[in-house]
Amino acid sequence: MKTRITELFDIRQPIIQGGMHFVGRAELAAAVSNAGGLGIITGLTQRTPADLAIEIARCRGMTDAPFGVNLTFLPSFRAPPYPEYISAIIDGGVRVVETAGRNPEKYMTSLKAAGIKVIHKCTSVRHALKAQEIGCDAVSVDGFECGGHPGEDDVPNMILLPLTADALSIPFVASGGMADGRSLIAALALGADGISMGTRFIATQEAPVHDNVKQAIVAASELDTRLVMRGLRNTERVLNNKGVEDLLRIEQERGNSLTIDDIHDQVAGIYPKVMIEGDIDAGAWSCGMVAGLIDDVPTVQELIDRVVAQAEDLIRERFAALLKVST
Ligand SMILES: Cc1cc2nc3c(=O)[nH]c(=O)nc-3n(C[C@H](O)[C@H](O)[C@H](O)COP(=O)(O)O)c2cc1C
């Protein structure tokens, strides 16, 4: 398929794999890029900028196709050395950066000077417009249903995407709740130029995470996610589990006096325990409502081929039939 997003990133299909902490490593990013989408390495999963440089080189060893790096600017217990991470990205010859969280404005000059295309992830029309204004090449619009941080406005994609389409002139992808060819067609119909998937890509053969995580996503229904850290204005959609139930209880007990230190044990250092050791009850880890639509663990190539085939089928068969004049 050809859209403004495939043209911008020089990819074959309008499908992006969003950055995911402890999931977006070279194996997954390369598999997505090899299958025609845009794979993205999650920058901050690499403990140091030097580690990121090695991960970029590893990815390049696995694919000749374009891939990107995600840089997330969220509140954290210790601020990462962003300029050094950006140097690793530039020196590694990466052509696309997905920024997320806070406004990336202060890093735009160095990224653009290096010829890097920037796609900023946002959860509201006003932030999408701001991204366009500061020179981002595209945005990824995360609706309320998304895994990870849906922001604080709670607007689902059915409303957010057409509003974004009306407001924006740069290309954008729909993120949150995307799983198959139906999602892709719906996103295109609502004005997006492609889709970005997170949770769906975790349940693939190549995702370098413990099998318990993949099986937990396959087993989960659309009712099994919870919103945590709302009181800190750092809302995250996570898969419910024993650690999350503890977290929600603490949040309820503390009410307005909640601080990040109160929930340290349920949110800090959880990702390696879950993704590497397979301890899926350890605490809060991001997962989208789309888990309800996921019931298998295909290869990335199978997944992308299936999304595109179903989307093309919908256009050729279902929609063409709707236009046939009855005789
Ligand atoms: C396990 C997991 C970890 C994530 N980590 C990050 C991250 O570090 N940075 C980021 O920008 N987005 C992160 N996300 C959000 C995804 O990039 C994407 O926006 C989101 O998953 C889309 O919603 P979906 O899961 O319904 O497809 C994460 C999502 C998941 C499921």
The ligand as an SDF file (V2000), in Angstrom:
LIG
                    3D

 31 33  0  0  0  0  0  0  0  0999 V2000
    4.6390   -3.0380   26.8640 C   0  0  0  0  0  0  0  0  0  0  0  0
    4.5550   -1.6770   26.2500 C   0  0  0  0  0  0  0  0  0  0  0  0
    5.5870   -0.7710   26.4620 C   0  0  0  0  0  0  0  0  0  0  0  0
    5.5380    0.4980   25.8910 C   0  0  0  0  0  0  0  0  0  0  0  0
    6.6060    1.3400   26.0740 N   0  0  0  0  0  0  0  0  0  0  0  0
    6.6100    2.5470   25.4290 C   0  0  0  0  0  0  0  0  0  0  0  0
    7.7450    3.3930   25.5250 C   0  0  0  0  0  0  0  0  0  0  0  0
    8.7390    3.0900   26.1830 O   0  0  0  0  0  0  0  0  0  0  0  0
    7.6980    4.5710   24.8520 N   0  0  0  0  0  0  0  0  0  0  0  0
    6.6060    4.9450   24.1030 C   0  0  0  0  0  0  0  0  0  0  0  0
    6.6410    6.0030   23.5010 O   0  0  0  0  0  0  0  0  0  0  0  0
    5.5250    4.1660   24.0100 N   0  0  0  0  0  0  0  0  0  0  0  0
    5.5000    2.9710   24.6480 C   0  0  0  0  0  0  0  0  0  0  0  0
    4.4050    2.1560   24.5190 N   0  0  0  0  0  0  0  0  0  0  0  0
    3.2540    2.6010   23.6860 C   0  0  0  0  0  0  0  0  0  0  0  0
    3.3360    2.0380   22.2540 C   0  0  0  0  0  0  0  0  0  0  0  0
    4.4210    2.5650   21.5430 O   0  0  0  0  0  0  0  0  0  0  0  0
    2.0450    2.3600   21.4700 C   0  0  0  0  0  0  0  0  0  0  0  0
    1.8680    3.7610   21.4160 O   0  0  0  0  0  0  0  0  0  0  0  0
    0.8260    1.7160   22.0720 C   0  0  0  0  0  0  0  0  0  0  0  0
    1.1090    0.4070   22.4890 O   0  0  0  0  0  0  0  0  0  0  0  0
   -0.3010    1.6780   21.0620 C   0  0  0  0  0  0  0  0  0  0  0  0
   -1.4290    1.0640   21.6020 O   0  0  0  0  0  0  0  0  0  0  0  0
   -1.7840   -0.4960   21.3760 P   0  0  0  0  0  0  0  0  0  0  0  0
   -1.0060   -1.2180   22.4110 O   0  0  0  0  0  0  0  0  0  0  0  0
   -3.2560   -0.5400   21.5810 O   0  0  0  0  0  0  0  0  0  0  0  0
   -1.3540   -0.8800   19.9940 O   0  0  0  0  0  0  0  0  0  0  0  0
    4.4060    0.8950   25.1160 C   0  0  0  0  0  0  0  0  0  0  0  0
    3.3590   -0.0150   24.9360 C   0  0  0  0  0  0  0  0  0  0  0  0
    3.4130   -1.2800   25.4780 C   0  0  0  0  0  0  0  0  0  0  0  0
    2.2660   -2.2170   25.2460 C   0  0  0  0  0  0  0  0  0  0  0  0
  1  2  1  0
  2  3  1  0
  2 30  2  0
  3  4  2  0
  4  5  1  0
  4 28  1  0
  5  6  2  0
  6  7  1  0
  6 13  1  0
  7  8  2  0
  7  9  1  0
  9 10  1  0
 10 11  2  0
 10 12  1  0
 12 13  2  0
 13 14  1  0
 14 15  1  0
 14 28  1  0
 15 16  1  0
 16 17  1  0
 16 18  1  0
 18 19  1  0
 18 20  1  0
 20 21  1  0
 20 22  1  0
 22 23  1  0
 23 24  1  0
 24 25  2  0
 24 26  1  0
 24 27  1  0
 28 29  2  0
 29 30  1  0
 30 31  1  0
M  END
$$$$
